[in-house]
């Protein structure tokens, strides 16, 4: 579709999607309001390959493009691999971050020292070693003036790590000593607050750690650029962390780099999504089926990569670094920061921001919006939270997802998929891939968090026992409804049509559809019973503690049995 036609399409679609107006500039003093697609579609989705600067080969203009510009090659990864070695002007900050990690890298004798966060000295070191008028302050201003996007992204990452370490150091130290969370620091010193806010404004982020812009997607180093693994140079074994709170070689590495490997497949995800939309608008069934088939294959690879999390980031280790990725919000729900955080030199108003969360990844929202699953989400607080999470993404991804939802609604992707037996089967299996992703996320949550702590607020600020099951149950219902639309004629067509030209045969599709459909209803009923039991156990625990909700969450009140080798018994206090 031509750009002008696409623009008109978005304007029309935006009027069809229920929306809440949002300001163009990201607000600083509060967690963003939940919103759907913008009421105006003045900024259409774009790909890196379509930008004038790229088409004309203007290198200076390309260098100043935002770090995250979606492309068919790199998908949701930053358009350049992260900068891992910082300029000399930032040596003070770099030194702090190098010495910060609880378990330091082994020396020549295999001995590992304890870092500043392990000894509880990081906050003091910030005050002793960084000054508001120090060399870093002027160097940040110079970097912003220079406009080098790769450098700015790396600086934002580093200041986010320093900020989270400073604010959450008391939370982590209390947890390691007692198994209980405590309150964090409620004032961010100006030597961190001012440069972080400047960088955030320049890049269009909240001035706090985010999944894409700091903790995960700008926090990897490829050891061999020519590596030929399953995911190319982004294969897990070929990557190292740049920054870590707890252990750059342990489970924290696995937690972050599995996400990076998953996102490395999103170039193909974006390409297939765009091709499916354009084929739908053009009413080209064959091209639509081809795009959906490619989309199914890439979601299978992403889910296979996600499954490796179990062995690469051990469930028993997650709580050792989880403390550092909590947020300062949402307001009135976060006992770690009941009064928010004052950013010295920026604002006298307390600030509230959601914490880092894999829920801020764009892989599943892409499928939700393209397949029109989002339209089935109930109008409740949990869905508002889902939309609020979308504000914690790079601007390019926020715009892409908002307009993708509108474009898919206008094009009628689901309706078009129902016109062909093969497209219908592919649609059902794509919904099943979203189910598999969300179900695995729920299984992670049970194994990594629910079985190990009573603190039931996720790092992103959502209620653990309700948020993920709410989203998963919606997908299961959509899957059940879509499976019910598969008719006897569809089954006959899939079972008798020659399909040598396809990557996935019709027979295989039909078999997979039957398995997915039969599984959906059973899983939905099991999920409902499981969540009801977990909620009942939580309510009983709170009642035993005299009705104190925060004690029931393991916040400053409910001691935990600590086992040797668990968090709190790791030799660092």
PLY file of the C-alpha trace (Angstrom):
ply
format ascii 1.0
element vertex 573
property float x
property float y
property float z
element edge 572
property int vertex1
property int vertex2
end_header
0.00 0.00 0.00
1.28 3.49 -0.81
2.17 5.69 2.19
-0.68 8.13 1.52
-3.21 5.33 1.35
-1.82 3.77 4.51
-2.17 7.14 6.25
-5.84 7.42 5.30
-6.36 3.84 6.44
-4.95 4.67 9.86
-7.13 7.74 10.25
-10.21 5.68 9.51
-9.16 2.79 11.71
-8.30 5.04 14.63
-11.88 6.28 14.65
-13.12 2.69 14.96
-10.95 1.75 17.92
-12.02 2.84 21.41
-9.40 5.35 22.51
-8.36 7.59 25.36
-6.52 10.79 24.35
-2.91 10.90 25.46
-0.37 13.72 25.39
2.39 13.57 22.81
5.02 14.22 25.47
5.54 11.55 28.09
4.52 12.78 31.51
7.14 12.76 34.24
5.26 12.99 37.52
3.15 9.86 37.33
2.70 6.48 35.75
1.10 7.01 32.35
-2.65 6.82 31.87
-3.86 3.68 30.15
-4.70 4.31 26.51
-5.43 2.59 23.27
-4.49 3.81 19.81
-4.15 7.61 19.53
-7.18 9.52 18.30
-5.07 10.99 15.51
-2.96 8.87 13.21
-0.68 11.69 12.13
2.41 9.52 12.70
1.99 6.32 10.70
3.98 3.16 11.38
7.27 3.08 9.58
10.16 0.72 9.00
13.82 1.68 8.92
14.06 0.55 5.31
11.37 3.08 4.31
12.90 6.19 5.88
14.17 8.91 3.51
17.55 9.05 5.29
18.10 5.34 4.63
16.80 5.44 1.07
19.13 8.35 0.26
22.11 6.92 2.18
22.50 10.03 4.38
24.93 8.66 6.98
24.81 11.70 9.26
21.03 11.59 9.39
21.04 7.84 9.94
23.47 8.17 12.88
21.01 10.53 14.60
17.96 8.31 14.16
16.52 7.00 17.45
18.23 3.85 18.77
15.05 1.84 18.30
13.70 2.05 14.76
11.79 -1.07 13.74
13.14 -2.86 10.69
12.63 -6.04 8.71
16.21 -7.00 9.53
16.46 -6.34 13.28
12.83 -6.14 14.33
12.59 -4.79 17.88
16.31 -4.91 18.61
18.08 -1.54 18.57
19.26 -0.68 15.07
22.88 -0.89 16.31
24.34 -3.32 18.82
24.90 -1.60 22.19
28.04 0.34 23.01
29.89 -1.60 25.71
33.03 0.51 26.18
32.22 4.03 27.31
34.24 7.19 26.57
36.88 8.24 29.10
34.71 11.16 30.27
32.41 8.63 31.95
35.15 6.65 33.69
33.79 7.53 37.13
30.34 6.17 36.37
31.80 3.15 34.59
33.99 2.33 37.58
30.99 2.45 39.91
28.98 0.14 37.68
31.88 -2.28 37.28
32.32 -2.51 41.06
28.56 -2.55 41.71
27.72 -6.18 40.86
27.31 -8.37 43.96
29.43 -11.23 42.62
32.45 -9.74 40.90
34.20 -11.52 38.00
36.75 -14.12 39.07
40.36 -13.01 39.34
43.38 -14.92 38.00
43.10 -17.34 40.94
39.38 -17.97 40.48
38.44 -15.88 43.51
35.36 -13.66 43.32
35.21 -10.50 45.40
31.97 -9.00 46.74
30.81 -5.87 44.93
29.41 -2.64 46.32
25.82 -3.87 46.29
26.89 -6.94 48.23
28.55 -4.90 50.96
25.85 -2.23 51.00
28.25 0.54 49.99
26.92 1.53 46.56
24.88 4.50 47.79
27.82 5.93 49.71
30.07 5.44 46.69
27.66 7.43 44.50
27.86 10.37 46.90
31.63 10.07 47.28
32.60 9.55 43.64
30.02 11.36 41.49
29.41 15.11 41.67
26.53 17.07 40.24
29.06 19.39 38.57
31.56 16.63 37.75
32.94 15.69 34.32
30.04 13.32 33.64
27.52 16.16 33.78
29.14 18.22 31.03
29.92 15.08 29.03
26.23 14.12 29.03
25.34 17.59 27.71
27.97 17.23 24.99
26.69 13.78 24.04
23.14 15.09 23.74
24.32 17.97 21.58
26.28 15.54 19.39
23.24 13.36 18.78
25.08 10.01 18.53
22.16 7.65 19.20
24.33 4.66 20.10
26.21 6.65 22.76
23.01 8.19 24.13
21.39 4.76 24.42
24.41 3.40 26.32
24.43 6.40 28.66
20.74 5.99 29.39
21.36 2.31 30.17
24.20 3.11 32.55
22.37 5.89 34.39
19.32 3.61 34.72
21.45 0.87 36.27
23.02 3.35 38.68
19.59 4.77 39.56
17.97 1.41 40.27
21.00 0.23 42.24
20.93 3.40 44.35
17.19 3.44 45.05
16.75 -0.30 45.59
19.97 -1.16 47.44
18.21 -1.09 50.85
15.38 -3.26 49.48
17.79 -5.92 48.28
19.97 -5.81 51.37
16.96 -6.29 53.65
15.73 -9.19 51.55
19.09 -10.95 51.56
19.33 -10.61 55.33
15.75 -11.40 56.35
13.74 -12.66 53.38
11.58 -9.52 53.68
11.41 -6.48 51.45
11.94 -3.02 52.96
11.51 0.53 51.73
13.95 1.94 49.20
15.62 5.34 49.15
13.12 8.08 48.38
15.50 10.73 47.04
17.61 10.33 43.90
20.67 12.61 44.14
21.06 15.23 41.44
24.28 13.67 40.07
22.06 10.80 38.86
18.67 12.49 38.54
19.60 15.42 36.29
21.57 13.55 33.60
19.05 10.69 33.61
16.16 13.11 33.05
18.03 14.88 30.23
18.78 11.59 28.50
15.21 10.36 28.98
13.79 13.53 27.43
16.18 13.27 24.49
15.36 9.62 23.80
11.65 9.72 24.64
11.80 7.36 27.63
10.64 7.59 31.21
13.60 8.47 33.48
13.68 4.99 34.93
14.88 1.53 33.97
12.89 -0.09 31.16
13.06 -3.52 29.56
14.06 -2.46 26.04
15.95 0.77 26.61
18.16 -0.29 29.50
17.94 -3.66 31.27
17.78 -6.08 28.34
17.95 -4.91 24.75
20.89 -2.51 25.13
22.73 -4.72 27.59
24.42 -7.41 25.50
27.78 -7.86 23.84
28.30 -10.30 20.94
31.61 -12.16 21.31
31.93 -13.22 17.65
30.15 -11.08 15.03
30.34 -13.97 12.58
28.91 -16.62 14.91
26.79 -19.21 13.08
24.52 -20.45 15.88
20.76 -20.99 15.76
20.12 -17.26 16.19
23.28 -16.16 14.38
25.46 -13.82 16.38
22.56 -13.37 18.83
22.68 -17.01 19.87
22.74 -17.23 23.65
26.21 -18.77 23.93
27.71 -15.96 21.84
26.55 -13.13 24.11
27.72 -11.57 27.35
26.15 -9.00 29.65
27.45 -5.46 29.80
25.86 -4.63 33.18
24.49 -6.83 35.96
23.23 -6.31 39.50
23.90 -9.76 40.95
26.09 -11.94 38.72
26.99 -11.25 35.09
27.85 -14.91 34.52
24.96 -16.56 36.36
21.20 -16.72 36.16
20.83 -12.98 35.67
22.78 -13.42 32.44
20.37 -16.15 31.39
17.33 -14.09 32.31
18.42 -11.16 30.15
20.10 -12.87 27.21
17.33 -15.39 26.57
15.12 -12.35 26.03
17.68 -10.87 23.63
17.87 -14.12 21.67
14.07 -14.21 21.44
13.91 -10.63 20.19
16.62 -11.36 17.62
13.97 -13.26 15.63
11.64 -10.27 15.43
12.96 -8.97 12.13
11.14 -11.89 10.51
8.18 -11.26 12.82
7.88 -7.63 11.71
8.33 -8.53 8.04
5.63 -11.22 8.14
3.28 -8.95 10.09
3.61 -6.13 7.57
3.22 -8.52 4.64
0.11 -10.09 6.17
-1.52 -6.70 6.66
-0.75 -5.56 3.14
-1.99 -8.85 1.67
-5.18 -8.54 3.69
-5.84 -5.03 2.38
-5.11 -6.21 -1.18
-7.38 -9.27 -0.67
-4.49 -11.49 -1.80
-5.28 -14.81 -0.13
-2.13 -16.62 -1.26
0.18 -13.84 -0.06
-1.78 -13.64 3.19
-1.41 -17.37 3.79
2.30 -17.20 3.03
2.81 -14.35 5.50
0.80 -16.17 8.19
2.84 -19.34 7.61
6.10 -17.40 8.04
4.65 -15.75 11.14
3.80 -19.14 12.62
7.31 -20.44 11.98
8.95 -17.45 13.65
6.65 -17.62 16.69
7.61 -21.28 17.04
11.29 -20.33 17.07
10.66 -17.59 19.62
8.76 -19.98 21.88
11.51 -22.59 21.54
14.07 -19.99 22.61
11.86 -18.94 25.51
11.71 -22.56 26.72
15.49 -22.50 27.29
14.96 -20.03 30.15
14.45 -22.93 32.57
18.04 -24.15 32.27
19.75 -20.83 31.60
18.18 -18.85 34.45
17.40 -21.07 37.41
14.11 -20.49 39.26
15.90 -20.65 42.61
18.13 -17.71 41.62
15.56 -15.20 40.39
14.89 -13.52 43.74
18.60 -12.78 44.09
18.36 -9.98 41.53
14.62 -9.33 41.34
14.85 -6.60 44.00
16.72 -4.32 41.61
14.14 -4.30 38.83
11.15 -3.11 40.85
9.73 0.32 40.14
8.79 3.28 42.31
5.14 2.94 41.22
2.34 2.45 40.69
1.22 5.09 43.15
-0.57 3.75 46.25
0.38 0.15 45.40
4.11 0.07 46.03
5.07 -0.24 49.69
8.75 0.02 48.76
8.16 3.63 47.73
4.96 4.75 49.48
5.77 8.41 48.83
7.46 7.96 45.47
10.94 9.33 44.75
12.12 12.94 44.60
14.47 13.60 41.68
16.84 16.27 43.02
17.40 19.16 40.65
14.48 18.05 38.47
11.23 18.29 40.39
10.02 18.59 43.96
7.08 16.33 43.14
7.44 12.63 43.96
7.85 10.44 40.90
6.20 7.05 40.33
7.33 4.69 37.59
6.64 1.04 36.86
9.61 -1.30 37.12
11.36 -3.32 34.43
9.22 -6.15 33.11
9.31 -8.64 30.28
5.65 -7.65 29.84
7.05 -4.57 28.11
8.38 -6.70 25.27
6.64 -6.17 21.91
6.54 -9.78 20.68
3.16 -10.76 22.13
1.47 -7.37 21.67
2.32 -7.64 17.97
0.41 -10.92 17.78
-2.38 -9.66 20.04
-2.97 -6.65 17.80
-2.52 -8.30 14.41
-4.86 -11.18 15.31
-7.34 -8.76 16.94
-7.05 -10.52 20.30
-6.70 -7.16 22.04
-10.28 -6.30 21.05
-11.47 -9.19 23.24
-9.77 -7.90 26.39
-12.34 -7.00 29.08
-12.81 -3.39 30.10
-11.25 -3.70 33.54
-8.26 -2.50 35.55
-6.11 -5.42 34.37
-6.58 -4.43 30.73
-5.76 -0.83 31.64
-2.54 -2.17 33.15
-1.80 -4.07 29.94
-2.17 -0.88 27.91
-0.19 1.09 30.47
2.73 -1.31 30.05
2.83 -0.32 26.39
3.90 3.18 27.44
7.14 1.68 28.77
8.57 1.00 25.34
10.65 3.00 22.85
8.51 5.55 21.01
8.83 3.77 17.67
7.49 0.55 19.17
4.65 2.37 20.95
3.55 3.94 17.69
3.92 0.69 15.75
1.77 -1.28 18.20
-0.92 1.39 18.50
-1.30 1.73 14.76
-0.99 -2.01 14.17
-4.08 -2.47 16.33
-5.96 0.14 14.30
-4.78 -1.17 10.93
-5.70 -4.76 11.75
-9.15 -3.68 12.91
-9.80 -1.71 9.74
-8.42 -4.42 7.46
-10.43 -7.09 9.28
-7.56 -9.54 9.61
-9.53 -12.17 11.52
-12.52 -11.90 9.18
-10.29 -12.25 6.13
-8.53 -15.28 7.64
-11.88 -17.05 8.01
-12.41 -17.05 4.20
-9.82 -19.77 3.52
-9.44 -23.15 5.22
-5.65 -22.81 5.27
-5.67 -19.20 6.49
-8.21 -20.15 9.16
-6.00 -22.99 10.37
-2.97 -20.71 10.44
-4.95 -18.11 12.39
-5.94 -20.71 15.00
-2.33 -21.86 15.35
-1.05 -18.30 15.65
-3.48 -17.69 18.50
-2.20 -20.95 19.99
1.36 -19.61 19.80
0.28 -16.56 21.79
-1.36 -18.97 24.24
1.87 -20.97 24.50
3.90 -17.81 25.17
1.50 -16.48 27.80
1.11 -19.89 29.42
4.88 -20.32 29.71
5.12 -16.83 31.22
2.52 -17.89 33.79
4.46 -21.11 34.51
7.64 -19.04 34.96
5.77 -16.79 37.38
4.58 -19.72 39.47
7.99 -21.39 39.58
10.23 -18.33 39.88
8.03 -16.16 42.13
4.80 -17.56 43.60
6.42 -20.72 44.98
9.27 -18.71 46.53
7.82 -15.48 47.94
4.51 -14.13 49.18
5.20 -10.72 47.63
2.51 -10.73 44.96
3.20 -7.44 43.16
5.23 -7.94 39.98
8.26 -5.81 39.16
6.11 -3.88 36.67
3.56 -3.18 39.39
0.80 -5.56 38.31
-0.98 -7.96 40.72
0.65 -11.31 39.95
-2.29 -13.56 40.77
-4.66 -11.66 38.49
-2.77 -9.98 35.64
-1.21 -12.88 33.74
-4.19 -15.23 34.20
-6.51 -12.47 32.94
-4.55 -12.14 29.70
-4.10 -15.89 29.27
-7.79 -16.59 29.81
-8.73 -14.11 27.07
-6.39 -15.83 24.61
-7.85 -19.22 25.53
-11.37 -17.96 24.89
-10.36 -16.53 21.50
-8.71 -19.86 20.70
-11.84 -21.79 21.65
-14.05 -19.52 19.55
-11.73 -19.68 16.55
-11.47 -23.46 16.75
-15.26 -23.65 16.80
-15.27 -21.82 13.45
-13.30 -24.63 11.79
-15.99 -26.45 9.82
-16.27 -29.93 8.35
-15.67 -28.36 4.94
-12.45 -26.77 6.24
-11.29 -30.11 7.58
-12.07 -31.78 4.27
-10.21 -29.08 2.32
-7.14 -29.35 4.53
-7.16 -33.12 4.35
-7.47 -33.36 0.59
-5.68 -30.35 -0.90
-2.27 -30.86 -2.49
0.19 -28.49 -0.82
3.70 -29.26 -2.02
4.45 -25.54 -2.23
3.95 -24.98 1.51
6.53 -25.12 4.30
3.90 -26.64 6.62
1.57 -29.17 5.01
-2.19 -28.90 5.25
-2.32 -32.28 6.99
0.11 -31.07 9.65
-1.90 -27.88 10.07
-5.12 -29.80 10.57
-3.57 -32.12 13.14
-2.11 -29.17 15.07
-5.42 -27.30 14.95
-7.27 -30.27 16.45
-4.72 -30.54 19.25
-4.86 -26.81 19.99
-8.64 -26.69 20.02
-9.06 -29.65 22.34
-6.43 -28.29 24.73
-7.87 -24.77 25.02
-11.06 -25.53 26.94
-9.35 -27.90 29.34
-6.58 -25.41 30.07
-9.00 -22.53 30.63
-10.97 -24.50 33.23
-7.76 -25.63 34.96
-6.50 -22.03 35.03
-9.70 -20.80 36.66
-9.45 -23.43 39.41
-5.75 -22.79 39.92
-6.11 -19.03 40.31
-9.09 -19.42 42.64
-7.01 -21.68 44.89
-4.04 -19.28 44.91
-6.28 -16.33 45.77
-7.93 -18.35 48.55
-4.52 -19.21 50.03
-3.50 -15.55 49.89
-6.67 -14.39 51.66
-6.24 -17.01 54.39
-2.62 -15.92 54.90
-3.66 -12.29 55.26
-6.35 -13.22 57.77
-3.79 -15.15 59.85
-1.71 -11.97 59.96
-4.58 -9.87 61.26
-5.69 -8.54 57.89
-2.40 -6.73 57.16
-2.06 -6.90 53.37
1.58 -5.78 53.31
2.60 -8.41 55.85
0.73 -10.93 53.76
2.89 -9.93 50.82
6.14 -10.47 52.70
6.75 -6.74 53.06
8.30 -5.83 56.39
6.52 -8.46 58.39
6.40 -12.13 57.44
9.69 -14.01 57.99
10.59 -16.68 55.47
12.36 -19.98 56.09
15.77 -19.54 54.49
17.62 -22.58 53.18
21.35 -22.81 52.73
22.26 -21.66 49.25
19.09 -19.60 48.92
18.92 -15.83 48.78
20.00 -14.49 52.14
22.50 -17.31 52.68
24.83 -16.51 49.81
27.75 -15.23 51.83
27.26 -11.55 51.07
25.11 -10.53 54.03
0 1
1 2
2 3
3 4
4 5
5 6
6 7
7 8
8 9
9 10
10 11
11 12
12 13
13 14
14 15
15 16
16 17
17 18
18 19
19 20
20 21
21 22
22 23
23 24
24 25
25 26
26 27
27 28
28 29
29 30
30 31
31 32
32 33
33 34
34 35
35 36
36 37
37 38
38 39
39 40
40 41
41 42
42 43
43 44
44 45
45 46
46 47
47 48
48 49
49 50
50 51
51 52
52 53
53 54
54 55
55 56
56 57
57 58
58 59
59 60
60 61
61 62
62 63
63 64
64 65
65 66
66 67
67 68
68 69
69 70
70 71
71 72
72 73
73 74
74 75
75 76
76 77
77 78
78 79
79 80
80 81
81 82
82 83
83 84
84 85
85 86
86 87
87 88
88 89
89 90
90 91
91 92
92 93
93 94
94 95
95 96
96 97
97 98
98 99
99 100
100 101
101 102
102 103
103 104
104 105
105 106
106 107
107 108
108 109
109 110
110 111
111 112
112 113
113 114
114 115
115 116
116 117
117 118
118 119
119 120
120 121
121 122
122 123
123 124
124 125
125 126
126 127
127 128
128 129
129 130
130 131
131 132
132 133
133 134
134 135
135 136
136 137
137 138
138 139
139 140
140 141
141 142
142 143
143 144
144 145
145 146
146 147
147 148
148 149
149 150
150 151
151 152
152 153
153 154
154 155
155 156
156 157
157 158
158 159
159 160
160 161
161 162
162 163
163 164
164 165
165 166
166 167
167 168
168 169
169 170
170 171
171 172
172 173
173 174
174 175
175 176
176 177
177 178
178 179
179 180
180 181
181 182
182 183
183 184
184 185
185 186
186 187
187 188
188 189
189 190
190 191
191 192
192 193
193 194
194 195
195 196
196 197
197 198
198 199
199 200
200 201
201 202
202 203
203 204
204 205
205 206
206 207
207 208
208 209
209 210
210 211
211 212
212 213
213 214
214 215
215 216
216 217
217 218
218 219
219 220
220 221
221 222
222 223
223 224
224 225
225 226
226 227
227 228
228 229
229 230
230 231
231 232
232 233
233 234
234 235
235 236
236 237
237 238
238 239
239 240
240 241
241 242
242 243
243 244
244 245
245 246
246 247
247 248
248 249
249 250
250 251
251 252
252 253
253 254
254 255
255 256
256 257
257 258
258 259
259 260
260 261
261 262
262 263
263 264
264 265
265 266
266 267
267 268
268 269
269 270
270 271
271 272
272 273
273 274
274 275
275 276
276 277
277 278
278 279
279 280
280 281
281 282
282 283
283 284
284 285
285 286
286 287
287 288
288 289
289 290
290 291
291 292
292 293
293 294
294 295
295 296
296 297
297 298
298 299
299 300
300 301
301 302
302 303
303 304
304 305
305 306
306 307
307 308
308 309
309 310
310 311
311 312
312 313
313 314
314 315
315 316
316 317
317 318
318 319
319 320
320 321
321 322
322 323
323 324
324 325
325 326
326 327
327 328
328 329
329 330
330 331
331 332
332 333
333 334
334 335
335 336
336 337
337 338
338 339
339 340
340 341
341 342
342 343
343 344
344 345
345 346
346 347
347 348
348 349
349 350
350 351
351 352
352 353
353 354
354 355
355 356
356 357
357 358
358 359
359 360
360 361
361 362
362 363
363 364
364 365
365 366
366 367
367 368
368 369
369 370
370 371
371 372
372 373
373 374
374 375
375 376
376 377
377 378
378 379
379 380
380 381
381 382
382 383
383 384
384 385
385 386
386 387
387 388
388 389
389 390
390 391
391 392
392 393
393 394
394 395
395 396
396 397
397 398
398 399
399 400
400 401
401 402
402 403
403 404
404 405
405 406
406 407
407 408
408 409
409 410
410 411
411 412
412 413
413 414
414 415
415 416
416 417
417 418
418 419
419 420
420 421
421 422
422 423
423 424
424 425
425 426
426 427
427 428
428 429
429 430
430 431
431 432
432 433
433 434
434 435
435 436
436 437
437 438
438 439
439 440
440 441
441 442
442 443
443 444
444 445
445 446
446 447
447 448
448 449
449 450
450 451
451 452
452 453
453 454
454 455
455 456
456 457
457 458
458 459
459 460
460 461
461 462
462 463
463 464
464 465
465 466
466 467
467 468
468 469
469 470
470 471
471 472
472 473
473 474
474 475
475 476
476 477
477 478
478 479
479 480
480 481
481 482
482 483
483 484
484 485
485 486
486 487
487 488
488 489
489 490
490 491
491 492
492 493
493 494
494 495
495 496
496 497
497 498
498 499
499 500
500 501
501 502
502 503
503 504
504 505
505 506
506 507
507 508
508 509
509 510
510 511
511 512
512 513
513 514
514 515
515 516
516 517
517 518
518 519
519 520
520 521
521 522
522 523
523 524
524 525
525 526
526 527
527 528
528 529
529 530
530 531
531 532
532 533
533 534
534 535
535 536
536 537
537 538
538 539
539 540
540 541
541 542
542 543
543 544
544 545
545 546
546 547
547 548
548 549
549 550
550 551
551 552
552 553
553 554
554 555
555 556
556 557
557 558
558 559
559 560
560 561
561 562
562 563
563 564
564 565
565 566
566 567
567 568
568 569
569 570
570 571
571 572
